[in-house]
Amino acid sequence: MKTTFKASALAILTALGCLSCLSGTAHGAAAMPGTGKTIHYAQTDSLGANYVAVQITIKALKSMGYDVKLSTMGTVLFFQAVAQGDVDLETDVNFPQSDPDFRAVQDRAQIVGGGEIIGGGVNGYLIDRKTALANHITSLDQMKDPKIASLFGDDGKAQLISCDPGWSCGDVVNYQLDKFGLRQTVRPVTGKYEALMADVVARVKAGKPAFFYAWSPSWTTNALVPGKDVVWLPTPTDALPPNVPNHGSALVNNVKGCAGDANPCRMAMASWNYGSVGNREFLAANPVVKALVEQVKFPADTWSAWEQDISTANGNTGVVTDLADQWIRKNRNEFDHWVSVASTTK
């Protein structure tokens, strides 16, 4: 799970902010409880499907009459700003990784809703399904076997495509390689994750072995579908470094594509989600906003498809708002219901 995204994404942030200010969706004769009010809305500096959800939420807020000012900032800065009242709301806060930052300001900030991804997301280790079936590989622990590990590397060690330096998932990988006794047979490879994963996708499509860390929903697990192209490798035990918060067990029920059809499947960590955090005073004064945000959520398959479209957009700054507009057109009744319910909240 990423905590920062490719640096090139930052080049489109200003354009997205401007687009969000210009776009809006009329809502007929519905009540306009936000007329004359401004929302200072933040989004994380990690570009992905979360940006599409932000645009959909902004369009819903505009439908209720709110003027929305969108800014982009890192997680630490956001929590400082929301506590001070400089920012009112963010809906793409990564939990549980952001728990320590939230706890520091929870007297002034509030979590809203139960997360925007229906069912939450998962993180873990995958290999191509072809190699898994041919060699009866059903767990990460089997990578201790030099014969198994050598299938995924040219130097006798398995090459594990890991996360960008600085991403917390890289801390998880490094900690677990030590904890699970895999250092002698597994070598993590780090760099620009997107470029490394493009090579992984090409390898799997060509029928070659591949071993990598990923999360779902994401463009990776949309391009390489668990259960069809790849399988998740269950981990031996729950094990996380002290700097990575976690809720519950890494045993996750009904994970599609878990090796050996294991259910539950022990992932690298427990489920994660994009959560919403607002300034307490703002939410108390704007119950319609809270009511709207509590309803906004999307299936994991929708998130994965958005991630795929963004990853292949080649810098097209309009892709995020285009995807938001497409979703609203296809789901007009649901969108209008969100706005109607929120608009009548007291």
C-alpha positions in Angstrom: 0.0 0.0 0.0 1.5 3.2 -1.0 2.0 6.2 1.2 3.5 8.4 -1.5 3.0 8.0 -5.3 5.2 8.7 -8.3 6.6 12.2 -8.4 5.2 12.9 -11.8 1.7 12.8 -10.3 2.4 16.1 -8.6 2.5 17.9 -11.9 -1.2 17.4 -12.5 -2.4 18.4 -9.0 -2.9 22.0 -9.7 -4.9 21.2 -12.8 -7.1 18.8 -10.9 -7.8 21.4 -8.2 -8.9 23.9 -10.8 -11.0 21.3 -12.6 -12.8 20.5 -9.4 -13.6 24.1 -8.8 -15.2 24.4 -12.2 -17.1 21.2 -12.3 -20.4 20.5 -10.6 -23.6 18.5 -11.1 -27.0 20.1 -10.9 -29.5 18.4 -8.7 -32.8 19.7 -9.9 -35.0 21.3 -7.3 -33.3 19.7 -4.4 -32.6 21.7 -1.3 -29.4 23.7 -1.3 -28.2 23.7 2.3 -24.7 24.7 1.3 -25.6 28.0 -0.4 -23.2 30.7 0.6 -20.8 28.3 2.4 -17.3 27.3 1.4 -15.6 23.9 2.1 -11.8 23.7 2.3 -11.3 20.2 1.0 -8.0 18.4 1.0 -6.8 15.4 -0.9 -3.6 13.4 -0.3 -0.6 13.8 -2.5 -0.9 10.2 -3.5 -2.6 10.0 -6.9 -4.9 7.1 -7.6 -8.5 6.0 -7.7 -9.0 8.1 -4.5 -8.8 11.2 -6.7 -11.8 10.0 -8.7 -13.8 9.5 -5.5 -12.8 13.0 -4.4 -14.1 14.5 -7.6 -17.4 12.6 -7.2 -17.8 13.9 -3.7 -17.0 17.4 -4.8 -19.7 17.3 -7.4 -22.2 16.1 -4.8 -21.2 18.9 -2.5 -21.6 21.4 -5.3 -25.1 19.9 -6.0 -26.0 21.0 -2.4 -24.8 24.5 -3.1 -21.3 24.4 -1.5 -18.4 26.3 -2.9 -15.4 23.8 -2.8 -11.8 24.8 -2.6 -9.6 21.8 -3.2 -5.9 21.6 -2.0 -3.4 18.8 -2.1 -1.1 18.0 0.8 0.7 15.2 2.6 -0.8 13.4 5.5 1.2 15.1 8.3 0.4 18.5 7.0 -3.3 17.6 6.6 -3.7 16.6 10.2 -2.1 19.8 11.3 -4.4 21.8 9.1 -7.6 20.1 10.0 -6.8 20.4 13.7 -6.3 24.2 13.2 -9.4 24.6 11.1 -7.5 25.6 8.0 -8.9 22.5 6.3 -12.4 21.2 6.8 -12.3 17.7 5.3 -10.3 15.0 3.6 -11.8 11.8 2.3 -8.8 9.8 1.2 -6.9 9.3 4.5 -5.2 5.9 4.5 -6.2 3.9 7.6 -4.9 2.2 9.7 -1.5 3.7 8.7 -2.7 7.2 9.6 -3.9 6.2 13.1 -1.0 7.8 15.0 -1.4 11.1 13.2 -5.2 11.0 13.8 -4.9 10.2 17.5 -2.7 13.2 18.0 -5.6 15.5 16.9 -8.7 13.5 17.6 -10.0 16.1 20.1 -10.3 18.5 17.2 -10.9 16.0 14.3 -13.4 13.2 13.7 -13.4 10.1 11.5 -16.6 10.0 9.3 -18.1 6.9 7.9 -16.6 3.4 7.6 -14.3 3.8 4.7 -14.8 4.4 0.9 -13.8 0.9 -0.4 -16.6 -1.6 0.2 -15.0 -4.5 2.1 -11.7 -2.7 2.4 -8.4 -3.5 0.7 -5.6 -6.1 1.2 -1.8 -6.1 1.0 0.5 -9.1 0.4 2.8 -11.2 -1.7 1.9 -12.7 -5.0 3.4 -15.0 -7.6 2.2 -16.0 -11.0 -0.4 -18.7 -11.0 1.4 -20.9 -13.6 4.5 -21.4 -11.4 2.4 -21.8 -8.2 0.4 -24.7 -9.7 3.3 -26.4 -11.4 5.4 -26.4 -8.2 2.6 -26.7 -5.6 3.4 -23.3 -4.0 0.8 -22.4 -1.4 2.6 -20.2 1.1 5.3 -17.6 1.5 7.1 -19.9 3.9 8.0 -22.2 0.9 10.4 -19.4 -0.3 12.8 -20.7 2.3 13.4 -23.7 0.0 16.3 -22.7 -2.3 14.8 -24.8 -5.1 11.5 -22.9 -4.9 13.3 -19.5 -4.5 15.5 -20.1 -7.5 12.5 -20.3 -9.7 12.1 -16.5 -9.3 15.7 -15.3 -9.8 18.9 -15.9 -11.8 21.3 -15.8 -8.8 19.8 -18.6 -6.8 17.6 -16.2 -4.8 14.0 -15.2 -5.4 13.8 -11.6 -6.7 10.9 -10.0 -4.8 9.7 -6.8 -6.4 9.1 -4.5 -3.4 7.9 -0.9 -2.8 9.5 2.4 -3.5 12.1 3.5 -0.9 10.2 5.5 1.7 6.9 3.7 1.3 5.8 2.0 4.5 5.0 -1.2 2.6 8.8 -1.4 2.1 9.2 -1.4 5.8 6.7 -4.2 6.1 8.6 -6.3 3.5 12.0 -5.8 5.0 10.7 -6.6 8.5 8.9 -9.7 7.4 11.8 -11.1 5.4 13.8 -11.0 8.6 10.9 -12.2 10.8 10.1 -15.1 8.6 13.7 -16.2 8.0 13.7 -15.5 4.3 16.8 -13.3 3.9 19.0 -16.2 2.8 16.7 -17.1 -0.2 14.9 -13.8 -1.1 16.3 -10.6 -2.3 14.0 -7.5 -2.4 14.3 -5.3 -5.5 13.3 -1.6 -5.0 13.0 1.3 -7.4 10.2 3.0 -9.1 7.3 0.7 -8.4 5.3 1.5 -11.5 8.2 0.7 -13.8 9.1 -2.5 -12.0 5.5 -3.6 -12.0 5.2 -2.9 -15.7 8.0 -5.5 -16.2 6.2 -7.9 -13.8 3.0 -7.6 -15.9 4.9 -8.3 -19.1 6.6 -11.3 -17.5 3.4 -12.9 -16.3 1.6 -12.3 -19.6 4.6 -14.0 -21.3 4.3 -17.1 -19.0 7.4 -16.3 -16.9 7.7 -16.5 -13.1 7.2 -13.4 -11.1 7.2 -12.6 -7.3 6.0 -9.3 -6.0 4.4 -7.3 -3.3 1.1 -5.5 -4.1 -2.2 -4.3 -2.7 -5.8 -4.5 -3.9 -7.7 -2.6 -5.2 -4.9 -1.3 -7.5 -4.0 -1.2 -11.2 -1.6 -4.0 -10.6 -4.3 -6.5 -9.4 -6.5 -5.2 -12.2 -3.9 -6.1 -14.8 -2.9 -9.3 -13.1 -6.1 -10.8 -11.6 -5.7 -12.9 -8.4 -7.0 -16.4 -9.1 -6.6 -16.0 -12.8 -3.1 -14.7 -13.5 -1.5 -14.6 -10.0 -2.1 -16.0 -6.5 -1.7 -14.4 -3.0 0.8 -16.3 -0.8 -0.3 -16.6 2.8 2.2 -15.4 5.4 3.2 -17.7 8.3 2.2 -15.3 11.1 1.1 -11.8 11.8 4.2 -9.6 11.9 4.5 -5.9 11.5 7.2 -3.3 12.3 6.5 -0.9 15.2 6.0 2.0 12.8 3.1 0.4 10.9 -0.2 0.5 12.8 -2.7 -2.4 12.3 -6.3 -3.2 13.2 -7.2 -6.8 13.9 -5.6 -9.9 12.4 -3.9 -10.4 9.0 -6.3 -13.3 8.5 -8.7 -12.0 6.0 -11.9 -13.8 4.9 -12.8 -14.5 1.3 -9.7 -13.2 -0.4 -10.0 -13.9 -4.1 -7.1 -15.9 -5.5 -5.5 -17.0 -2.2 -3.0 -19.8 -3.0 -4.3 -23.3 -2.2 -7.8 -21.8 -1.9 -7.0 -20.9 1.7 -9.9 -19.1 3.5 -9.2 -17.1 5.5 -6.0 -16.0 3.8 -3.2 -14.6 6.0 -2.1 -11.4 4.3 0.9 -9.1 5.0 -1.4 -7.1 7.3 -5.1 -6.6 8.2 -7.4 -4.9 5.8 -6.9 -1.2 5.0 -9.3 1.5 3.7 -9.5 5.1 2.6 -11.2 6.9 5.5 -12.7 10.4 5.9 -11.6 12.9 8.5 -13.2 16.3 9.2 -12.7 19.2 11.6 -15.2 18.6 14.5 -16.5 22.2 14.5 -17.0 22.1 10.8 -18.9 18.8 10.9 -21.1 20.0 13.7 -22.1 23.1 11.8 -22.5 21.1 8.5 -24.4 17.8 9.3 -25.3 17.5 5.6 -21.6 17.1 4.7 -21.2 14.4 7.3 -24.4 12.6 6.0 -23.1 12.7 2.5 -19.6 11.4 3.3 -21.0 8.6 5.3 -22.8 7.3 2.1 -19.9 7.6 -0.4 -18.4 4.2 -1.0 -17.5 2.1 -4.0 -16.9 -1.6 -4.8 -13.2 -2.7 -4.9 -13.6 -3.7 -8.6 -14.5 -0.1 -9.4 -11.4 1.2 -7.6 -9.2 -1.3 -9.4 -10.6 -0.2 -12.8 -10.0 3.5 -11.9 -6.4 2.7 -10.9 -5.9 0.9 -14.2 -7.3 3.8 -16.3 -5.1 6.4 -14.4 -2.0 4.3 -14.8 -2.4 4.2 -18.5 -3.4 7.8 -19.0 0.1 9.0 -19.8 -0.2 12.2 -18.0 -3.7 13.1 -19.3 -4.8 15.6 -16.7 -8.5 15.1 -17.5 -8.7 11.4 -16.8 -9.7 11.8 -13.2 -12.7 14.1 -13.8 -13.6 12.1 -16.9 -13.8 8.9 -14.8 -15.9 10.8 -12.2 -18.3 12.0 -14.8 -18.6 8.6 -16.3 -19.4 7.0 -12.9 -22.0 9.6 -12.2 -23.7 9.1 -15.6 -23.8 5.3 -15.0 -24.9 5.6 -11.4 -27.1 8.7 -11.5 -29.8 7.2 -9.2 -27.3 6.3 -6.5 -25.6 9.7 -6.7 -28.9 11.6 -6.5 -29.9 9.4 -3.6 -26.7 10.4 -1.7 -27.4 14.0 -2.3 -31.1 13.8 -1.4 -30.5 12.0 1.9 -27.7 14.4 2.8 -29.7 17.5 1.8 -32.5 16.7 4.2 -30.3 15.9 7.2 -30.7 18.2 10.2 
